[in-house]
Amino acid sequence: PAPVDDADAVDREIANIYSEEATELLESAQASLGAWNGDRRNKAPVAELQRQLHTLKGGARMAGITAMGDLSHELETLVIQIDGGFVAATDLAHTVLQASLDELARMRDLVGAGAWPSPASALIARIRSLADPRAEVPSAAAPGGAGPVDERTAVPAPGAAPFPAQPAASAAAEEVASSLAAEHEAPAVSAEFGTTSPELPGTPVLPGRESGPVERAEMARVDADLLDTMLNNAGEVSIFRARLDQQINSIDFNLAELARTVTRLKEQLRALEIETEAQILNRHEDAQPRRADFDPLELDRYSSLQQYSRALAETSNDVASIQGLLETLTREAQNLSTQQARVITELQNSLMRTRMVPFQRHVQRLTRLVRQAAHDTGKRAELAVNGAAAELDRQMLERMVPPLEHMLRNAIVHGIEAPERRVALGKPEVGRISVSLERDGAEIVIVVADDGAGIDVQLIREKAIALGLADPQAKLTDEEATQLILEPGFSTAGRVTQAAGRGVGMDVVATEVKKLGGGLFIESSLGAGSRFTIRLPFTLAISQALIVRVADEVYALPLATVEGVVRLPRSIVARHLGRDGPPFEYGGQKYRFQHLGAFVGLGEGQLPEADVSLSVVLIRAGEHSTALVTDELVGSREIVVKSLGPQISAIRGIAGATILGDGRVVIILDMGSLVRSEWRSRPSETPLLDQRDRRTVALVVDDSITVRRVTQRLLERNGMRVVTAKDGVEAVSILQDLKPDVILLDIEMPRMDGYEVAAHVRGDPRLRDVPIVMITSRVSEKHRARAIELGVDDYLGKPYQETQLLDAIEPLVNRRSAVGQ
């Protein structure tokens, strides 16, 4: 509708404030009307409805929105007339009341969008005609399709003017209006039908300032973009705090290494002092006889070596003191980091609460859509909403309302049968569509269900084959066929699938759910209806994810798509792994094992050779639920979801990205989409590219942290993957789960020296072919001979040249690879 003349003179800011106020008032009015329809003898909802309409009228006139003020006034007067018994509370009257609330909601939407509503003259005429049957209704429908026109409403000749109300009715209406107005401490309302009362109350009442039983909480208007920016900044702070925690943990690890080094230094100094004192005593006995009552050490007959050893002992004590001080500071820093984490979490929760809005505010809009769609298609349907008080992220709710509208429209047009067809099938004449919301941990679960015709999977199969979405030889189950309605391009089959059920454009719904980091699941029974379950993260800004590694790539799996994680022996995983393996049943659901690398183009990785327990990630997707096998399960993390550009976000299987604590950018996978797309390629078996982690794995065993770090950096620069151990005992523990390509081994180490480690490796049938390079400061021939005797492949002295070490490793690794092939 075109704006009226006074639109430019109205303060837009006041109009926006009123639009928010009107949203709450219309929601309350809809609830009151619903309660009144449920029990028309109950007078409490009538009084509430009259008060809400009066507040709505006053606010509209204060904001200068005359069209809403006039319609609210006429509607309030009609409520008073019905309550006073001057107008019969027929179904027609309640239909007009509902149509009027729908029109007010439409006007509210126009104001919120910056447009201006035109007067609802036809609807006002219908309201007045209820009080005076002689009043005629214009043939034109109310703007925006305010509601279906009842057959019992009279249609006047063009140009006819409405008649005034009867005097008796007017007087009675005045009395009822005065009593109700006095009861609610509101100004009296004109109840004269036939003319629109333009007068304002003597003392203007601002919206929301009417006296009521409960005082309104103080509110502040904050720009939504500012809240989004603040929450995004809070998420950035979380990322930096995670990186800071990682640095503190690294410092703590190095301090532990320093403590072990100080302990080892003190032991060596103590041995040096004992040896020095023994030499002094020997020299004293060999020298000329001295007095027996004096010990040589008491005569300060110290050698320079002993003085240096004492000085080194004092220095080591100083280093130990500094190390203790640094440990104390590190613990304090960890405590401060923990306190900061609590404060940041509280800040994020508070900011997220400001973004939360109740789903209730969109119930009226959805109900209006169902009512209009049913009217347009000649069907009858009702919408039941459970859990409307649940709160959702504002941005998420705004993005989910269009998909919900699409699903509800599909339920009416393609799901709910015609009334006569439903009666013939033994169903109620009025179809039922339900929308339920509930909180499940860190997720919001939305279920849209109906009792219509359901989905005809046979027609879906035929159309999928025609579109090339499924192989004609593939034997798709009903659930797999149902999932095809979520495929892009399937919406072009609208004409074919209208008789089949639904599915037109459902890929739009699935795409939006994927962008929000959620999952969509479909259940249907032909002739009994359909059920769509949507699982979404509680908030868009911050989410929980499972971090996994495949080869040298790291990925994030949203916890909303993860059913669980189980640890299974390697033998069980190997038996179920692959397309031909038997399904694995867990928690009443059957899962098909598959390596995650097969979904992301990295190929299926190899399982560890040792019979160890493996972590398996369960992804529930109906009949093609999948148990994912990964190379490493890093753990659960709180992530800040970052949006990607259109070039990357359009790729199937990518839901977004995040930044880990160490600064790495990690792709967030949409496993539901990947699992659905993978089974379609079953008939045409294609070889997977072998892109496993082919880097050489080196185990560096040395008690010196400096040697370990220097060697690790050298090897990693040359494309190797390095695992370190500080002594022989730790090396043996690592070798239980890992079979490296080469071992770099020191000789002198606490607890277990290099010779013992080499003997253990050569005595283990699984490890005996692993090359060993000894790197030590003991370069004498006897040490070298002992090493060669134990089966060491090469022997290097410290310090060594980088090229020397690399030249020693390369032929050993190549020889082992050639033998393995």
ABEGO torsion letter per residue (X at the ends): XBBBAAAAABBAAAAAAAAAAAAAAAAAAAAAAAAAAABAABAAAAAAAAAAAAAAAAAAAAAGBAAAAAAAAAAAAAAAAAAAGABBBBAAAAAAAAAAAAAAAAAAAAAAAGBBBBBBAAAAAAAAAAABAABBBBABBBBGGAEBBBAABBBBBBGBBBBBBBAAAAAAAAAAAAAAAAAAGBBBBBABBGBBBABBBABBBBBGABBBABBBBBBBBBBAAAAAAAAAAAAAAAAAAAAAAAAAAAAAAAAAAAAAAAAAAAAAAAAAAAAAAAAAAAAAAABBBBBAABBAAAAGBBBAAAAAAAAAAAAAAAAAAAAAAAAAAAAAAAAAAAAAAAAAAAAAAAAAAAABBBAAAAAAAAAAAAAAAAAAAGBBBBBBBBGAABBBBAAAAAAAAAAAAAAAAAAAAAABBBAAAAAAAGBBABBBBBBBBBBBEABBBBBBBBABAEBBAAAAAAAAAAAGABBAABBBBAAAAAAAAABBGAAAAAAAAAAAEBGBGAAAAAAAAAAAGBBBBBBBBBGAEBBBBBBBBABAABBBBBBBBBEABBBBBBAAABAEBBBBBAAAAAAABEAABBBBBBGGBBBBBBBAAAAAGAEBBBBBABBBBBBBBBBBBEAABBBBBBABBAEBBBBBBBBBBAAAAABBGBAEBBBBAAGBBBBBBBAAAAAAAAAAAAABBBBBBBABBABBBBBBBBABAAAAAAAAAAAAAAGBBBBBBABAAAAAAAAAABBBABBBBBABBBGBBAAAAAAAAAABAAAAABBBBBBBABABAAAAAAAAAAGBABBBBOBBBAAAAAAAAAAAAAAAAAAAX
